[in-house]
Amino acid sequence: MTNTLDPELAGSQNPDALPDIDIGRRRLLVAATGAVGGAGLAAASIPFVASMNPSERARARGAPVDVDFAKLGPGEQVTFEWRGKPVWILRRTEAMLKALENPGHLVKLADSDSKVKSQQPAYARNAFRSLKPEYLVLVPICTHLGCVPTFRPDVAPADLGPDWPGGYFCPCHGSKFDFAGRVYRNVPAPTNLVVPPHKYVTDTRVSIGEDTR
């Protein structure tokens, strides 16, 4: 399927207008984001998600959520919930950052320059789609049909081919995204994954849902 990107028509995707997910499916998807594709991978989601979840009352209000990720190591990713949606924080390695700027990689992307403005705040319209290159804050809901992609940091696995540099793969329909949440060309997903509004309270603490001024 050929993906034709139209920034104006694709602008309906934003953190508050993502596909509705029923409660049972949402919980399943949030749990599933901790899974890492492939065996023996060095990078993995780490088990301190529950301690970072906001209160039920805060979630119901859609209030900003403060997250402390001081324990997050290079190549590791954590999942928590904000406004009923899963949110990932990935601490990218130097190799991940280098791959994101590789010209050979950029030509494979549908929106390498984040031209669809509704998919991220203005301060995240850069090469890494983040305030700090090392850290990615992302709403991992595929812009095709609302599935949650799988974290695939393994390079050149058998199922994704020798050109796979690591990123996110949606096994439901085959959409692919890089470690900045940017969508590949010619996949079902029409736009990049959403970067939610956020700001850093300290070097290792971020407030999701609150814009940087």
C-alpha positions as CSV (number, residue, x, y, z in Angstrom):
1,M,0.0,0.0,0.0
2,T,1.5,3.3,-1.0
3,N,1.4,6.0,1.6
4,T,0.8,9.5,0.3
5,L,1.5,12.1,3.0
6,D,-0.7,15.3,2.9
7,P,0.3,17.4,6.0
8,E,-3.0,19.4,5.8
9,L,-5.3,16.4,5.5
10,A,-3.3,14.4,8.0
11,G,-3.6,17.1,10.7
12,S,-6.5,15.5,12.5
13,Q,-4.1,13.3,14.5
14,N,-3.2,14.8,17.9
15,P,-2.9,13.6,21.5
16,D,-6.5,14.4,22.2
17,A,-8.0,13.0,19.0
18,L,-6.5,9.5,19.0
19,P,-8.7,6.5,18.3
20,D,-10.9,5.5,21.3
21,I,-9.9,2.2,22.9
22,D,-12.2,0.3,25.2
23,I,-11.0,-0.2,28.8
24,G,-10.2,-3.9,28.5
25,R,-8.2,-3.5,25.3
26,R,-6.5,-0.4,26.6
27,R,-5.2,-2.3,29.6
28,L,-4.0,-5.1,27.4
29,L,-2.2,-2.7,25.1
30,V,-0.5,-0.8,27.9
31,A,0.7,-4.2,29.3
32,A,1.9,-5.2,25.9
33,T,4.2,-2.3,25.4
34,G,6.6,-3.7,27.9
35,A,7.3,-6.6,25.5
36,V,10.6,-6.6,23.5
37,G,10.8,-8.3,20.2
38,G,13.5,-10.9,19.6
39,A,15.5,-13.0,22.0
40,G,18.5,-12.0,24.0
41,L,18.2,-8.3,23.3
42,A,20.3,-6.0,25.4
43,A,17.7,-3.2,25.6
44,A,14.4,-3.9,27.4
45,S,11.6,-2.2,29.1
46,I,12.2,-2.0,32.8
47,P,9.9,-3.0,35.7
48,F,9.2,0.2,37.6
49,V,6.1,1.2,35.6
50,A,3.6,0.8,38.5
51,S,5.4,3.2,40.8
52,M,5.2,5.9,38.1
53,N,1.5,5.7,37.3
54,P,-0.5,8.8,38.3
55,S,-3.5,8.4,40.6
56,E,-6.9,7.4,39.2
57,R,-8.2,10.9,40.1
58,A,-5.4,12.6,38.1
59,R,-6.0,10.3,35.1
60,A,-9.7,11.0,35.2
61,R,-9.1,14.8,35.1
62,G,-6.5,14.5,32.4
63,A,-4.1,16.4,34.7
64,P,-0.4,16.6,33.8
65,V,1.6,13.6,35.1
66,D,5.1,13.9,36.6
67,V,7.4,11.1,35.8
68,D,10.8,10.4,37.4
69,F,13.0,8.3,35.1
70,A,16.3,8.5,36.9
71,K,16.7,4.7,36.9
72,L,16.3,4.5,33.1
73,G,19.5,3.1,31.5
74,P,20.7,3.6,27.9
75,G,18.6,1.6,25.5
76,E,15.8,1.1,28.0
77,Q,12.2,2.1,27.8
78,V,9.5,2.6,30.4
79,T,5.7,2.6,29.9
80,F,3.1,4.5,32.0
81,E,-0.4,6.0,31.5
82,W,-1.6,9.5,30.7
83,R,-5.2,10.4,29.8
84,G,-6.0,6.8,29.4
85,K,-3.2,6.2,26.8
86,P,0.1,4.5,27.1
87,V,3.2,6.8,27.0
88,W,6.7,5.7,26.5
89,I,10.0,7.2,27.6
90,L,13.0,5.9,25.8
91,R,16.6,6.7,26.7
92,R,18.3,6.5,23.3
93,T,21.9,5.3,22.9
94,E,24.5,7.1,20.9
95,A,24.1,4.5,18.1
96,M,20.3,5.1,18.0
97,L,20.8,8.9,17.7
98,K,23.4,8.5,15.0
99,A,21.1,6.2,13.0
100,L,18.3,8.8,13.2
101,E,20.4,11.3,11.2
102,N,21.7,8.9,8.6
103,P,20.8,10.3,5.2
104,G,20.1,6.7,3.9
105,H,17.6,6.3,6.7
106,L,15.9,9.6,6.2
107,V,14.9,8.9,2.6
108,K,12.9,5.9,3.8
109,L,10.7,8.0,6.0
110,A,7.3,9.6,5.0
111,D,7.7,12.7,7.2
112,S,11.3,12.9,8.3
113,D,11.0,16.7,9.0
114,S,7.8,16.4,11.1
115,K,5.8,18.5,8.7
116,V,2.5,17.3,10.1
117,K,2.3,19.8,12.9
118,S,-0.4,18.2,14.9
119,Q,1.8,15.1,15.6
120,Q,4.1,17.0,18.0
121,P,4.6,20.4,19.7
122,A,6.6,23.0,17.9
123,Y,9.6,22.4,20.2
124,A,9.7,18.7,19.1
125,R,9.9,19.5,15.4
126,N,13.6,18.6,15.1
127,A,15.7,15.6,14.1
128,F,15.0,13.7,17.3
129,R,11.4,15.0,18.0
130,S,12.4,15.8,21.5
131,L,13.5,18.5,24.0
132,K,16.6,16.4,24.8
133,P,18.1,14.2,22.1
134,E,18.8,11.4,24.6
135,Y,15.2,11.0,25.6
136,L,12.1,10.3,23.5
137,V,8.6,10.9,25.0
138,L,5.9,9.2,22.8
139,V,2.3,8.1,22.7
140,P,2.7,4.7,21.1
141,I,-0.7,4.4,19.3
142,C,-0.3,3.5,15.7
143,T,-1.8,6.2,13.4
144,H,-3.3,3.5,11.2
145,L,-5.9,1.7,13.4
146,G,-4.8,2.4,17.0
147,C,-2.7,-0.6,17.7
148,V,0.4,-0.4,19.9
149,P,3.7,-1.1,18.1
150,T,6.3,-3.4,19.5
151,F,9.7,-2.1,20.7
152,R,12.2,-3.6,18.4
153,P,15.8,-2.4,19.2
154,D,17.4,-5.4,17.5
155,V,19.3,-4.6,14.4
156,A,18.7,-6.7,11.2
157,P,16.5,-9.4,12.7
158,A,15.4,-12.2,10.4
159,D,11.8,-11.2,10.4
160,L,12.4,-7.5,9.6
161,G,15.3,-7.8,7.2
162,P,18.9,-6.8,7.0
163,D,18.1,-3.1,6.6
164,W,16.2,-2.8,9.9
165,P,18.2,-0.3,12.1
166,G,15.9,-0.8,15.2
167,G,12.7,1.0,16.0
168,Y,9.0,0.2,16.4
169,F,7.1,-2.4,14.4
170,C,3.3,-2.8,14.4
171,P,2.7,-6.6,13.9
172,C,-1.0,-6.1,13.2
173,H,-0.6,-4.5,9.8
174,G,3.1,-4.0,9.3
175,S,3.6,-0.3,10.0
176,K,7.2,0.7,10.9
177,F,8.5,3.7,12.9
178,D,12.0,4.7,13.9
179,F,13.4,5.7,17.3
180,A,11.9,9.2,16.9
181,G,8.5,7.8,16.2
182,R,8.7,8.7,12.5
183,V,6.8,6.5,10.1
184,Y,8.3,4.7,7.1
185,R,7.1,5.2,3.6
186,N,4.7,2.7,2.0
187,V,3.2,1.4,5.2
188,P,-0.4,1.6,6.3
189,A,0.2,4.2,9.0
190,P,-0.3,7.7,7.5
191,T,1.6,9.9,10.0
192,N,4.3,9.8,12.7
193,L,3.5,8.8,16.2
194,V,2.3,11.5,18.5
195,V,4.8,13.4,20.8
196,P,2.7,14.7,23.7
197,P,3.2,18.1,25.3
198,H,5.8,17.9,28.0
199,K,8.4,19.8,29.8
200,Y,11.4,18.9,32.1
201,V,11.0,19.7,35.8
202,T,14.6,18.4,36.4
203,D,17.1,16.6,34.3
204,T,15.4,13.2,35.0
205,R,11.8,14.3,35.7
206,V,9.3,15.2,33.1
207,S,5.8,16.6,33.3
208,I,3.6,15.0,30.6
209,G,0.6,17.2,29.5
210,E,2.3,20.5,30.3
211,D,3.9,22.5,27.5
212,T,7.3,24.0,27.6
213,R,7.1,27.7,27.5
